[in-house]
Amino acid sequence: MIKPKVGRMFLATCVGSFFILILYFQNISRSASEQISGGNSFPVKSGRSPLQTLQENDQLEKSAVQVTLQGRRELLEETCHTHTRKRRVLGPEDLRHLIVDDKHKLLYCYVPKVACTNWKRVMMVLTGEGRYREPLAIPANVAHVAGNLRSLSEYSTAEINKRLRTYLKFVFVREPFERLVSAYRNKFTRSYNTAFHKRYGTKIIRRHRADPQAEALEKGNDVSFEEFVYYLVDPQTQREEPFNEHWERVHSLCHPCLIRYDVVGKYETLEQDSRYILKLADAEGEVKFPATSKSTRTTGDMAAKFFDNISPFYQKKLFNLYRMDFLLFNYSVPTYLKLR
């Protein structure tokens, strides 16, 4: 077992033979030689890792972006301390959303419906050893093929520990109900998403629609947002299986109270935060984060219209379900909700 030195706070977790020591709410600066020692060495672009660059920048006069990102880290830490009573054990399955870039020493926790397709494309360029040069030239379905990027869960215990200690860990988040409505629109209102219609739509209609038609039960392609909300707040849903990643809560996908993220990017400041991360990684010359189309985005006004037909009772139940994401990432209660 690895023994943590005095003055460093660790959270130990183990599942059978799987054992992880997670550095909790404190970063450690280590020399480049320490970080690359042993038989698992890999190339880096310079003597400083992105994490070291971030730590050194924190000691200097900060830009507006740095001040904002530091404020997010501090609020996340405070909220975790306030609302987390019990430390949950992490296993390999909990780490599968963390994508690894060994060349640039990055760990990215992807969250569906928060620009994760474009970030996966960028990570493929960064880790592709020249195979890819332009993110948008990579088809979306290729970006989501599991074997094209390595997950932290694929590494040995020692390698997991090392990367959690020394790599720059980042995640992008989004206003929870805008993300939820975006997931609903993409998975249940697009005719091409037949797999989701069959897998989830038929079940939702069977349970939450009075007198459904045979065609609806067979195809599952006309689920209303109201029925989707009933499905989410139904206790039986999570008793049967975990939420699909597209509507799972960020705190359940990325475990921000157990893994200390160095950068918490937001969808609302996506381009700015993405540029900053690539600058920390000394990768600005290799890839640029793709500009996103604003015309198809799910906005707050659009989300408000979807909630028009949701009763205050179910609005409150849904808000309680996603409450921790609102708190952890400093999102206000939407003004269109009727919670009282």
C-alpha positions in Angstrom: 0.0 0.0 0.0 1.2 3.5 -0.7 1.5 5.6 2.4 0.7 9.3 2.0 3.2 11.7 3.4 2.3 14.0 6.3 0.7 17.3 5.1 -0.9 15.8 2.0 -4.6 14.9 2.2 -5.6 11.7 0.4 -8.9 9.9 0.0 -8.3 6.1 -0.2 -10.7 3.9 -2.0 -10.6 0.2 -2.8 -12.7 -2.3 -4.5 -11.3 -5.9 -4.2 -7.9 -5.7 -5.7 -8.6 -2.3 -7.2 -7.1 0.4 -5.0 -6.9 4.2 -5.7 -5.4 7.0 -3.7 -7.1 10.2 -4.9 -5.6 13.5 -4.1 -8.4 15.5 -2.6 -8.5 19.3 -2.6 -4.8 19.8 -2.9 -2.4 19.7 -5.8 1.3 18.6 -5.5 4.0 20.2 -7.6 6.6 17.6 -8.7 9.6 17.9 -10.9 9.4 16.7 -14.5 11.9 13.9 -13.7 9.7 12.6 -10.9 6.6 12.6 -13.1 8.3 10.6 -15.9 10.4 8.2 -13.8 10.1 4.5 -14.1 9.3 2.2 -17.0 6.0 4.0 -17.9 7.6 7.1 -19.4 6.0 9.0 -22.2 7.0 12.1 -24.2 6.1 15.6 -23.1 6.4 18.8 -25.0 8.3 20.8 -22.3 9.7 20.5 -18.8 6.5 21.8 -17.3 3.2 19.9 -17.2 -0.1 21.8 -17.6 -0.7 21.2 -13.9 2.6 22.8 -13.0 1.9 25.7 -15.4 -1.5 26.3 -13.7 0.1 26.2 -10.2 2.8 28.6 -11.2 0.3 31.0 -12.9 -1.7 30.9 -9.6 1.2 32.5 -7.9 1.4 35.4 -10.4 -1.0 38.3 -11.1 -4.1 36.6 -12.5 -6.0 37.4 -15.6 -9.8 37.7 -15.6 -10.1 34.1 -16.9 -7.8 32.8 -14.1 -9.8 34.6 -11.4 -13.0 33.2 -12.7 -11.6 29.6 -12.9 -10.1 29.9 -9.4 -13.5 31.1 -8.1 -15.2 28.0 -9.6 -12.6 25.7 -8.0 -13.0 27.3 -4.6 -16.8 27.3 -4.7 -16.8 23.7 -5.8 -14.5 22.8 -2.9 -16.7 24.7 -0.3 -19.9 23.1 -1.6 -18.5 19.7 -1.5 -17.4 20.2 2.1 -20.8 21.5 3.0 -23.0 18.9 1.3 -20.8 15.8 1.2 -21.1 13.8 4.4 -19.9 10.4 3.2 -17.0 9.4 1.1 -18.1 6.9 -1.5 -15.8 4.2 -2.8 -14.7 4.7 -6.4 -14.2 1.7 -8.8 -13.0 1.4 -12.4 -16.5 2.0 -13.7 -16.4 5.5 -12.1 -13.3 6.4 -14.1 -14.5 5.5 -17.5 -15.6 9.1 -18.4 -12.1 10.4 -17.8 -10.2 10.5 -21.1 -6.4 10.4 -20.9 -3.8 12.3 -23.0 -0.4 11.1 -21.8 1.5 13.3 -24.2 0.1 16.5 -22.8 -0.7 15.2 -19.3 -4.4 15.9 -19.5 -7.4 14.1 -17.9 -10.8 15.2 -19.4 -14.1 14.1 -17.9 -16.6 14.2 -20.7 -20.2 15.1 -20.0 -22.7 14.5 -22.9 -24.5 17.6 -24.2 -21.6 19.8 -23.0 -19.6 20.0 -26.2 -18.2 16.6 -25.6 -18.1 15.6 -29.3 -15.8 18.6 -30.1 -13.7 18.0 -27.0 -13.3 14.3 -28.0 -12.3 15.4 -31.5 -9.7 17.7 -30.0 -8.4 14.9 -27.7 -8.1 12.7 -30.8 -6.0 15.3 -32.5 -3.8 15.7 -29.4 -3.3 12.0 -28.9 -3.4 10.9 -32.5 0.4 11.2 -33.3 -0.4 13.1 -36.5 -3.3 10.9 -37.7 -5.7 13.8 -37.2 -5.1 17.5 -37.7 -8.5 19.2 -38.0 -11.1 18.3 -35.3 -14.1 19.0 -37.5 -12.8 16.6 -40.1 -13.4 13.8 -37.6 -17.0 12.5 -38.0 -19.0 12.7 -34.8 -19.7 8.9 -34.7 -15.9 8.3 -35.0 -15.3 10.6 -32.1 -17.6 8.5 -29.9 -16.0 5.1 -30.7 -14.6 3.9 -27.4 -11.4 2.5 -28.7 -10.3 5.8 -30.3 -9.4 7.4 -26.9 -8.1 5.8 -23.7 -10.1 5.9 -20.5 -8.5 6.2 -17.1 -10.3 3.0 -16.1 -8.0 1.1 -18.5 -4.8 1.8 -16.6 -3.3 -0.1 -13.7 -3.8 1.1 -10.1 -0.3 2.7 -10.0 -0.8 4.4 -13.3 -4.2 5.7 -12.2 -2.7 7.1 -9.0 0.1 8.8 -10.9 -2.1 10.5 -13.4 -4.6 11.7 -10.8 -1.7 13.3 -8.9 0.2 14.9 -11.7 -2.1 15.5 -14.7 -4.3 18.6 -15.3 -7.9 17.4 -14.7 -10.7 19.3 -16.3 -14.4 19.0 -16.9 -17.0 21.1 -18.7 -20.5 21.7 -17.2 -23.7 23.4 -18.3 -26.9 24.8 -16.7 -28.5 21.5 -15.7 -32.0 22.0 -17.2 -30.7 23.4 -20.5 -28.5 20.3 -20.7 -31.5 18.1 -19.9 -33.7 19.7 -22.5 -30.9 19.4 -25.0 -30.7 15.7 -24.3 -34.4 15.3 -24.7 -34.5 17.2 -28.0 -31.6 15.2 -29.4 -32.6 11.7 -28.3 -36.4 11.8 -28.5 -37.4 14.4 -31.2 -34.9 13.4 -33.9 -36.2 10.7 -36.3 -32.8 9.1 -36.7 -32.4 8.2 -33.1 -34.3 5.0 -33.4 -32.0 3.1 -30.9 -33.0 5.6 -28.1 -36.6 5.4 -29.1 -36.6 1.6 -28.9 -34.4 1.4 -25.8 -36.0 4.2 -23.7 -39.0 5.6 -25.6 -41.0 2.4 -25.6 -40.4 1.9 -21.8 -41.4 5.5 -21.0 -44.6 5.3 -23.1 -45.6 1.9 -21.6 -45.2 3.3 -18.0 -46.2 6.9 -18.2 -48.9 7.2 -21.0 -52.5 6.4 -20.4 -54.0 4.2 -23.2 -50.9 4.2 -25.5 -51.4 3.3 -29.2 -49.9 0.1 -30.4 -47.6 2.0 -32.8 -46.3 4.2 -30.0 -45.6 1.1 -27.9 -43.7 -0.5 -30.7 -41.7 2.5 -32.0 -41.3 4.8 -28.9 -40.7 7.7 -31.2 -43.2 10.3 -29.8 -42.2 10.7 -26.1 -43.3 14.0 -24.7 -41.1 16.1 -22.4 -43.7 15.7 -19.7 -43.5 11.9 -20.0 -39.7 12.1 -20.0 -39.8 14.0 -16.7 -42.2 11.4 -15.2 -39.7 8.8 -16.2 -36.7 10.6 -14.5 -38.4 11.3 -11.2 -40.0 7.8 -11.0 -38.0 5.9 -8.2 -38.4 2.7 -10.2 -36.2 4.1 -13.0 -33.0 4.2 -11.0 -33.8 1.1 -9.1 -33.7 -0.8 -12.3 -30.5 0.7 -13.9 -28.4 3.9 -13.7 -29.4 6.9 -15.8 -28.2 7.1 -19.3 -25.1 9.3 -19.5 -27.0 11.9 -21.6 -29.2 12.8 -18.6 -27.1 11.5 -15.7 -26.1 14.2 -13.3 -22.5 15.6 -13.7 -21.7 14.9 -10.1 -22.5 11.2 -10.8 -20.5 11.0 -14.0 -17.3 12.9 -12.9 -17.3 12.7 -9.1 -16.1 16.3 -8.5 -16.2 15.9 -4.7 -13.8 12.9 -4.9 -11.6 14.0 -7.8 -10.2 17.5 -7.6 -10.7 19.2 -11.0 -8.1 21.8 -11.7 -10.3 23.6 -14.3 -14.1 23.6 -14.3 -15.0 24.9 -17.7 -18.6 26.0 -18.5 -20.6 25.7 -21.7 -21.5 29.4 -21.3 -17.8 30.3 -21.7 -16.8 27.3 -23.8 -14.5 29.0 -26.3 -12.7 31.1 -23.7 -12.2 28.2 -21.2 -11.1 25.8 -24.0 -8.5 28.2 -25.3 -7.1 28.5 -21.7 -6.8 24.7 -21.3 -5.0 24.3 -24.6 -2.7 27.1 -23.7 -1.8 25.4 -20.4 -1.1 22.2 -22.4 1.2 24.1 -24.8 -1.0 22.8 -27.5 -2.3 26.0 -29.2 -0.1 25.4 -32.2 -1.4 21.8 -32.6 -5.2 22.3 -32.5 -7.8 25.0 -32.1 -11.1 24.3 -30.4 -13.9 24.3 -33.1 -16.3 27.2 -33.1 -19.8 26.0 -32.3 -23.1 26.8 -34.1 -25.3 29.0 -31.8 -28.4 28.6 -34.0 -29.2 25.1 -32.8 -28.2 25.5 -29.2 -30.8 24.8 -26.4 -31.1 28.1 -24.6 -32.6 29.1 -21.3 -35.6 30.6 -23.1 -36.1 27.4 -25.0 -35.8 25.3 -21.9 -38.5 27.5 -20.2 -41.0 26.6 -22.9 -40.5 22.9 -22.3 -41.3 23.4 -18.6 -44.6 25.2 -19.4 -46.6 22.0 -19.2 -44.7 20.6 -16.1 -46.7 21.0 -12.9 -45.0 22.7 -9.9 -45.1 19.3 -8.1 -43.0 17.6 -10.8 -40.8 20.7 -11.3 -39.8 20.5 -7.7 -39.2 16.8 -7.9 -37.0 17.2 -11.0 -35.1 20.1 -9.4 -34.4 18.1 -6.3 -33.0 15.4 -8.6 -30.5 17.8 -10.2 -30.0 20.0 -7.2 -26.4 19.1 -6.5 -25.4 20.1 -10.0 -27.0 23.5 -9.5 -25.2 23.9 -6.2 -21.7 22.5 -7.2 -21.4 24.6 -10.3 -23.1 27.8 -9.1 -26.2 27.8 -11.3 -29.2 29.8 -10.1 -32.6 28.3 -9.8 -34.3 29.0 -13.2 -36.8 31.9 -12.9 -39.4 29.9 -14.9 -39.7 27.2 -12.2 -42.6 27.4 -9.8 -41.1 25.7 -6.7 -43.4 27.3 -4.1 
